[in-house]
């Protein structure tokens, strides 16, 4: 079974409970001894590791890891702050924003995202596209190609979370949000229009990405009632 590790919770002294997603959906299992660096399966003790595993049913609450073969690890010899923060972001939003039955839909995109992150010096397009994919799976499909009210593609002046997308000059009201620049609105458009995360190559500065991410954080707080730590990490 191919899995992507989302989180590891210590259980007893050297065991761990691993939450992961597979091509069949969410899965939780017990990995005995993985907290011991000498254990044959200790390499699985890292979030966003991709592995082929075999499980045994036993007398525990969860199935027990029998063997694990690592096919990808996100760890590099030199890990920059924003690289690690991006990994933590992707892991937390995956675990938190999707229902268990929805996680099967993000499996391939998640695998592509963590592998692409490891090979780029600019994590921001990947982070934005990945978040857009999660929100779309969760039912939030923002209109990013025309005015959400009249359908025109001209004189787009705002992106409104309340209204569900782009708003043109003629449809804008007094209380319509207008706190994103044209460049930042184009980033949102690129994020939602990028079909394959492996093609997330659009130009994006850290400064603009953080502004956009903070706006989406406000949306997540309002819509999901969640305060995610990962947004604070990316702001530093």
LINZI-V412025 format. One record per backbone hydrogen bond with DSSP energy under -0.5 kcal/mol. CO is the residue of the C=O (numbers start at 1). NH is the residue of the N-H. Records with the same first field share a line. If there is no record, write none. Layout:
# LINZI-V412025
CO = NH + NH
This chain:
# LINZI-V412025
1 = 53
2 = 23
3 = 51
4 = 21
5 = 48
7 = 19
9 = 17
11 = 15
14 = 35
15 = 11
16 = 18 + 31
17 = 9 + 19
18 = 29
19 = 6 + 7
20 = 27
21 = 4
22 = 25
25 = 22
27 = 20
28 = 63
29 = 18
30 = 32 + 65
31 = 16 + 34
33 = 36
35 = 37
36 = 39
39 = 42
41 = 44
42 = 45
44 = 46
46 = 49
49 = 5
50 = 71 + 72
51 = 3 + 53
52 = 69
54 = 66 + 67
56 = 64
63 = 30
64 = 56
67 = 54
68 = 70
69 = 52
72 = 50
78 = 80
80 = 84
81 = 85
82 = 86
83 = 87
84 = 88
85 = 89
86 = 90
87 = 91
88 = 92
89 = 93
90 = 94
91 = 95
92 = 96
93 = 97
94 = 98
99 = 102 + 103
100 = 26 + 103
102 = 105
103 = 106 + 107
104 = 107
106 = 110
107 = 111
108 = 112
109 = 113
110 = 114
111 = 115
112 = 116
113 = 117
114 = 118
116 = 119
117 = 120
121 = 123
123 = 127
124 = 128
125 = 129
126 = 130
127 = 131
128 = 132
129 = 133
130 = 134
131 = 135
132 = 136
133 = 137
134 = 138
135 = 140
136 = 139
139 = 141
140 = 142
142 = 144
143 = 166
147 = 151
152 = 147
155 = 169
158 = 167
159 = 161
160 = 164 + 165
164 = 143
165 = 160
166 = 148
167 = 157 + 158
168 = 172
173 = 176
181 = 185
182 = 186
183 = 187
184 = 188
185 = 189
186 = 190
187 = 191
188 = 192
189 = 193
190 = 194
193 = 195
195 = 197
196 = 199
197 = 200
199 = 201
205 = 209
206 = 210
207 = 211
208 = 212
209 = 213
210 = 214
211 = 215
212 = 216
213 = 217
214 = 218
215 = 219
216 = 220
217 = 221
218 = 222
219 = 223
220 = 224 + 225 + 226
221 = 225
226 = 228
228 = 231 + 232
229 = 232 + 233
230 = 234
231 = 235
232 = 235
233 = 236
